[in-house]
Amino acid sequence: MQALRAQGLHQTLLGTSVMDTRLTLGSESKALEGTTFTSYGFPRESAAAHRFAAHYRTREGHGPVGGFPALGLETVRLLQAAARKARSAKPSAIQRALEGGLTLEGVGLEGRAYRPGGDHNPVSGVAISRVSSGSLLELLVTEPRKALVP
């Protein structure tokens, strides 16, 4: 929180991820006006991220909405990277690979680092948005602290 205050953010945040889609606003957006909330991140602007969105659009008939599709992609990519590191698809081998720490460059969302020691909580940037005039206003993406990244 100190890093956010240093960047000028002095407001209570609603810690949720289900508000990062415009579908949440609907007809009740007035009740949410001014709400500031966190989410898994904003879509990345990279060739890989655009390919993901294009494949998603082809398969689903519309582009990714909110952070959940990208979070699903990053979850699959994490398991894939852990299996490669372990040179095995056995759950116990994947678990050992994750316990040793793993850094993953993000495609759908920001990159993530899993610290050695079995902590399953990734270190990553977090997106902060606000409901403003019935729309979602992207405020910033926090940077993960370099000291925490393995």
ABEGO torsion letter per residue (X at the ends): XAAAAAAGBBBBBBBBAAAABAAAAEAAAAAABGBBBBBAEBBBBBAAAAAAAAAAAAAAGBBBBEAAAAAAAAAAAAAAAAAAAAGBABAAAAAAAAAAEBBBBBAABBBBBBBBGGBABBBBBBBBBBBBGGBBBBABBBBBBAAABX
